[in-house]
Amino acid sequence: MSSMFKLTELDNGMRVASESMPNLETTCLGVWVDVGARYEEANVNGVAHLLEHMAFKGTRRRSARGLAEEIEDVGGSVNAYTSREHTAFYARILGSDVPLAADLISDILQNSTLDEGELEKEREVILQEIGQARDTPDDWVFDVFQEAAYPDQPLGRSILGPEEIVGGMTRDTVLGYMRAHYSPSRMILAAGGKVDHEALVDLGAKLFTDLPAKSATAVRPPRATYVGGIKLEPRKDLEQAHVVVGVEAFGHDDPDYFALQVFSAALGGGMSSRLFQEVRENRGLCYSVFSFAAAYEDTGIFGVYAGTDPGAVPELFQVVEAEAAKFIADPRAGEIARARAQLKASLLMALEGAYNVTDDTARQLLSFGRRKDAAELIALVDAVDEAAIRRVGQRLFSGSSTTVAAVGPLKDLPPINLHRLAS
């Protein structure tokens, strides 16, 4: 799929990025902001996510219903997400409706009323969302794991926030957060698909004129300090134990970032991986098992998830330790090649739609300061060999303490020490 990437910086500091994909008739357009849940103080945990919700609840020009009807009148849709480091507001439309989408996104980011009545209703919606998350233990365990790895600091807190704080969040709190962090220098207006870059630049310069100047309070979040430890949430109403074990990994600009992704894919990324074959196929210990590697600005986390019978947890831990140790000691060329192929296919498949291209472009600019094209990404993956896998294993397991999190009918957890694997 042929495409063309262009980047322009406006006079106010906002960057405008586009990836033209001439064979598409659709476009994704939105604004990605260099701020997320880890920028929150403890007493406003959840404000970034609440703001994301409130942006669609009406502006000085549009009611919440009017906003929804206007985009859906042309067959489009709007959405948003909050991560720990970024927030995004975007629309999917036909290429001919790019001006409408740009006007709508600029309106919600500059003219949202944050109506008290809508805020009250949306707080209740988010409280329902928190309850739903707690009722989904295979998702909730990752928040428990994050808190155990980074206790008492922003990176360890839930994106949704706790009920007691979200339930009492005021309009002034949400508005203050927005004014402190939503300055143009921290925003990227991005579009992918059927888009003309110069027209997009003109729209950005015309529409985004009322953003707050950079605030003195808008500082980078404190550097994360990985601690690790054990956190168990007993749940007698569950039959399975949902467990995550892991260690500190690397940030997204680390030279071993792609080697870590290959490491994770080979160890537990697919049906042919070591963990899937030994834990599920050979021993039948669980239905679901996989490894993952998450990267942040200044740190990262590597872990293994499994849902299993509570009585099988000790054997599960033994197998995870054994398979990780064997992989570090003897990474086989065939399995590394297979993991590279899986990762390359995943990267390329993710770049086939307008939304995926736009989201990837914006997040790369926020994370790396530049965009790495498909050829560069593939070259970085292809460069991973057995030596790189051994090096990653040594880095992962030679120092940091192990983090263990579990949700389920457990009274305690057996010991596991992943950091000794590299010895």
N, C-alpha and C positions, 0 to 999 in steps of 0.2 A: 504494500500500500504506500503510494508516494505521498509525501507531505512536506510542508515547509514551515519551519519554526522562525518566528521573529519576536524581538523584544525591544520595547521602547520605554524610557522613563519620562513621565510627565513632569512639568515644572514643580508640582506640589510633592514630588517624591514617589508617587504611586507608579508601580511598574505595570506595563500592559504587555501581555504575552499572548501569542496566538500560534496555533498549529493548524495550518490550512490543509484540509484533506479533500481535494477536489472531487473525488468520486462520491462524496456524501452529500445528501440534501438536508441533513439535520446539523444542529449546532448545540454544544453545551457552552454556556456562558455564566461566569460567576465571579465572585470576589473571595479570595483566600486570604485569611488574616493570620499574621505571625503571633498568635496568642491562643492559649488553650487553658485547660484546667490546672496545669501546674503553675500558672501565674496567680492563682487565688490564695488569699490568706485563709487560715483555717476557719475563721468566723464567717466567711462567705463562700465556703466550699459548695459548688453547684451553680454559682452565678453565671459562669460562661455558658453552661448548658441552658439555663433559664433564659438568658439573653437570646440565644439561638432560637428558642421557641417563640419568644415575644416579638422577634423581628417581623413575623408574618401576621401579627395581630392588629394591624392597622397603622396607617401613617396619616399625616395631615392632609394627604390627597386621596387616600384610598382606605376604605373600610377593610376589615379582614375578609369579608365575603367578596367585596369588590375586587380585591387583589387576586383571590382564587379564581373568580369568574373571568377576569381579564386575561389571565394566562391560559386558562382552559378554553376560552373562546377561540383561541388559535391552535388548540390541540397540544399545548405545551404543559409543562409541570414545573413546580418549584420545590426545592428541598434544601436541607442544610445538615451539617454534622459538626460535632465538637469532639476533638481528640485531646490528648494531654498537652499537645504543643501547637495545634492549629485549629482554626474554625473556618468553615466554608459555607457560603450561601450561593446557590446556583440555580439555573433554569435550563431546561431542555426544550428546545424549540426547533421549528423549521428555520432554515437559513435566512429566509425573508423576514423573519420576526426578531432578528438580533437587536434592532433599535428598541423594540418594546421590552425585551428581556433586560437590556442594559438600563433602561429607564426604571423598570420595576426594582431591580437590585439596588440601584443607586438610591431609590426612594426609601426602601426599607432600612438602608444603612445610615441615612441622613435625616429622615423625617419620621421615624417610628414614634408614636405617641406614648407607648408603654402605658396604655390605659389601665387604671387601677382595677376596673372590673374585669378586664381581660387577664390582668396579672393574677387576680384571685383565682380565676378559672384555670389558668395554665399551671399554677402551683399545684392544684388538685390533679391535673393531668400527669404532671411529673411525679407526684407521690404515687399515682397508680403505676407509672413506669418503674419506679424504684421497687414497688411490691412485686411487679412482674419479674424484674431481674432477680430478686431474691427467691422467687419461685422457679427459677431456671438454674439449678445448681451447677450445671456444667459451664455456664457463663459466669455465675457469681464467684466461683472459686478463683477466677483470674483476678478479680478485685481483691479477694482475700490474700492471694499470692503477692500482688503488688504492694499491699499494705505491710506484709511481712518483710518484703525485700527493702522497702523504703519507709520505715515507720516514722510517724510524727513529722512528715515533710510533704510538700505539695505533690511530688511525683507518686507518693504512696496512697493518695486519697482517691476516692471514687469520682469519676467524672460527673455522675448524677448528683452526688452530694448526699448527706444524711437527711432523713425526713425532718428532724427538728430544725435544721437550718433552712432548708428549702421552704418549709412551711411558714417561716417568718420573714422571708426575703422581701424587702421593700422596693418600691419603685426607685427611690433615691440610690439604693445600693446598685441596682442594675444599671441605671443611668450613669452613675459615677464610674463603674467598671468600664462601660462603653467609652466614655469620654477620655478615660485614662489610657486606653489601649488601642482604640480604633483610629489611629492617625494614618494618613496616606502612605507614609514611608514604610509602614508595616503591612501594606496591602498589595495584592496582585490582582489586577483585573485580567482574567484569563478566559480564552475561548478556544475551542477546538471543533473541527468539522468544516462546515461551509462558512467561512469567515474571511473577510477582507481586513488585513491588518491595519491599513491606514484609516479605514472607516471606523475600526474599533478604537484606535487612538483618538480620533476626533470625538467619538462618543464619550470616551473617558475624560477628556479635557473639558467637554461641555457639561457633563452630568455630575461629576464628582468634585464639586466646588465648595461644599459646605461641611467637609470633614473637619474634625477638631485638629488643631495644630499639635505637634508632638508635646506630650505632657511631661512635666518634670517627674511625675510619679510613675511614668511608664518605664520601668526598669526591667532588666532581664530577671528571670526567676533565679533563686539561689541555686548554686551548684548542688546536684543531687549527691547524696552520700549513701551508697549501698551498705546495708547492715546485715540483712539476712536473719534467719531464725525460723521458728515454727509458729504457725497460727492455725488453730483448729476451731471450726464452727460445728459443734455436734448438732445433728438433725435426726431425731428419732423417726420422723415421718418419711424418711428416704430409705430405700432398700440398698442403693449403691453408695459407695464412697467415691467422691470426685476429688482427685488428688493431683497437685502440681508440685514438682520438685525442680529446682533450678539453681543457677549461679549468676553472678554478674557477668555481663558480656561487654560489647563495644558500642560506641556511638556511631551514628550513620556516616560520619566522615572518616572513620578509622580505616587504614589500609587493608585490614582483614575483614571488612564488612561483607564482601561477597564470598570470601572463603568461609565465613561463618554461615552464610545462607546455604552454601553447598554442604557444609558439615551437617547442618540441621536436616536438610533434605535426605541425605544418605542415612543418617542415624534413625530418623523417625518421620520422614516426610511423605511416605507413600506405602502402598501395599507390599512393595518389594524391599522396603527398608528393614534394617536389622531389628528394630524394636517391634514393628508390626509382625514380622515373621516369627520372632522368638516368643513375644508376649502373647499374641493372639493365636497365630497359626499353630505353633508347636505346643504351647502350654494352655491355651484357652483361658487365660487369666482375665480377659476383658473383651468388650466389644469394640471400644474406641481407645486408641493410643496414638499419640503423635508428639513430635517435638516442634519447637518454635523458637524464633529469635526476634526480639523486638529491639529497635534502636531508637535512641533519643539524641538530643543535642550533645549531651556530655556523658552519657552512660548507655547501658543496654542491659538486656536480660535474656538469658537462654534457659529454656525449661522443657519439661516433658509432662504432658497431661495424660491421665488415664482414668476411666471410670470402671470400677471393679467391685467385687464383693468385699466387704470389710475384712473378712478373714484372709483374703488373698493379698492384702497390702504388704505384709512382710516379704513374701516371695516376689511380688512386683518390684519392690525396692532392690532386692538382690539382683534381679534380672537387669534392671536399668543400669545399676553400677557395673555389672559384668559386661554387658554389651557395649557400654560407652568406653570402658577400659580396653576391650579388645579392638574396638574401632580405632582408638588413638594409637594403639601399639601396631596395628596392621591394617591400615586403610587400603583396600584393594582398588586397583585401577578401574576395574569394571564397574564397581558400585559408584565410584566418584564420577565416571563418565555418565552413568545413568542419572545421577543427581544433577549434574550439569545440564543434561538434556531436559530434565523436568523443569529446572529453574528457567532455562532459556525459553522453553515453550510457554511457561506461565507468563514470563515477561512480555513475549510477543503477542500472545493471545489477549493480554490485558490492554494492549495498545491498538485494538481493532475497532473500538467504539469511541464516539465523540466525548462522552463523559470520562471514560478511563484515560484518554489522552490528555484532556484538560486537567483532571485531578492530578495525574502524574507530573505534568509540566509544572503546575503551580507548587506542588509539594517539593519537587526537586529544587525549584528556585528558592523556596523558603529554607530548605534544609542545607543545600549545598552552595547556594548563591549563583548557580548556573544550571543549565539543563544538559544532562548526559543523553545523547541520542541512542537509539537501539543498537547501532553498531558498537559504540563504546561500551554499553552495558554487556553485550554479548562477549566482547573481548575480555572484559574483567572476569566474567564467569568462566570463560575458556582457560584463563590463566591459572585457575585453581588446580593444583596437583596434590600428590600424596604428601609432599613436604609441607604444603600449606595447611592441609588437614591436621597433620601432627602438630604444627605450630599453633593452630587454633585450639586444639585440645589441651596443649600445655598451658596456653594463656587462660583458658576457661577454668581449668580445674587445679591450678597450682597455687592459688592464693585465697580467693574469697570464700567465705563460709557458705554453706548450703542453705537455701530457702525451701521450706516445706509448707504447703497450705493444703487443707482438706475441708470439705463440706460433706457431712453425712453421718451415719450412725456409728461413730467412733468415739471411744473414750480416751484413747491416746494414739500416738503414732510411733512406729518402730524407728530406730536410728538409721540415717543414711548420710554419708559424707562424700559427696561428689568431689570435693576439693582434693581428696587424696588420690584421685585417679591418675594424676600426672606424675605421681612420685615413683 
